[in-house]
Amino acid sequence: MVQEQETFEAGIIQWQKMEDATIATCDEILDATDNKLVTTIAGIIKADSVKHKMVLGVIEEALTGTISLTPDELGQLSGLLDKHLELENETVELAAQQLELSRNFVVNHLVSYLLEDERKHCLLLNQLNDFKKKLYPYA
């Protein structure tokens, strides 16, 4: 069990280094071109890698037990989280409609990316709802 934990933690450190390398590569791409489509995609990937590093840091903190979420904290945010999830769901519906209406190859790919990103937001908010169910099993 201890060996698995050490292997896991080493993997998180390796992953952070890979995200650093991805950020550096994206910077090289951004420096090499002014093409709007390429710089947009490289910028998206770079920003995602920065977010991934943040999440990996939170994972490290969670492993040490320094991160918690209390029922009171979640209860205070519950209404806001539900409202936000509703907005994200509406955005997913709109993005799906836009994807159906678009006939431009480049636009389709960009809208498809945005649609999946919005779906990811819904997933994250639903994960918070899962925490709520675990903290309030009879709610």
N, C-alpha and C positions, 0 to 999 in steps of 0.2 A: 504493500500500500504506500509506504514512504517512497519507494523507488518510483512508483507511478506518479506520485505528486512531484517528485524532482524532475522526472521526464516531462511532465506537463509544463512545469514552470520554465524549464529550459526551452521548450517549444514556444512559449509565449515570448521569451526574450529573442529567440531566432525570428519569430514573426515580426516583432518590432523592428529588427534590423532589416528585414525584407521590405517593410513599409518605408523605412528610410531610403533604401535603394530605389524604390518605386518613385518616391518624391524627387530624388536626385535625377532620375531618368526623365521624369516629366519636365523638370526644369531645363534639361538639355533640349528636349523637344520644343519647349516654349521659346527657348533662345534661338533655335534653328529655323523657325518659320514664323511668318505673319499670317498664314492661312487661317481664316476665322474658324472653319470647321475643325481643323486639326488642333488649334489652340484651345478651342472650347472643350473638345474631348480630353485633351491632356490636362486641362485645368480641372475638369470634373474628376478625373482619376486622381490627380494630386490632392484635391480637397477631400476625396473619399479616403485616401491613405492617411491624411492628417486626422480625420475622424476615427479611422481604424486604430491609429496609435493611441488616441484618447481612450477608446473602448478597451484596448489591451491594458492600458494603465489602470483602468477601473477594475478589470479582471484581476490584476495583480493585487490591488487593494482589497478586493472581495476575498481573495485567498487568505489574506492576513486577518480578515475579520474586522477591518476598519470601516466597512461600508454597511449601513443598515437602512431599513425602511420600516418605520413603525406604523401600526394601524392608524394612529392619530394623524401622522403626516399624509398618509395615503387618503384618509377620510377627508381631510381638508382640501385635497386636490381632486377628489373624485368627480365633482361636477365639472370642473375645468377640463379634466381629461376626457370625460364623456362628450363635452361640447367640441373639443378639438377632434376627437375621433369622428364625430358627425361631419365636420368640415372636411376632414381628409377623405371620408367616404364619398362626399359630394364631388371633391376634386377628382377622385378616381373615375367616377361616372362621367364627368366632363372630359377628362383626358381620353377615355375610351371612345366617347362620341367623336372627339376631334380626330382620333386615329382612324376611325371609320370614314370620316369625311375627306381626309387628306389624300391627295393623289400624287404628291411629290415624294420621290424616293428619299431624299435627304431629310425632309420634314417628317416622314413616317418613322425613320430611325430615331430622330431626336424626340418625337412625341412618345414613341414606344419606350425609350429610356425614361422619360419623365413619368409615364404611367407606372412603370415598374418601381420607380423611386417612391411615388405616392403610395403604392401598395405596400412598400416596405414601411412607410410611416404608420400605416394602419396596423401592420404586424407588430411594430414596436409598442404602439398604444394598447393593442390587445394583450401583449405580454404584461404590461402594467395591470391590466384587468385581471390577468391570471394571478399576479401577486395579490391583488385585492381579494380574490377568491380564497387564496391560501391563508391570508391574514384574517378574513371574515368568512369562515366556511359556512356559516348559517345565514349569511346575508342574501 
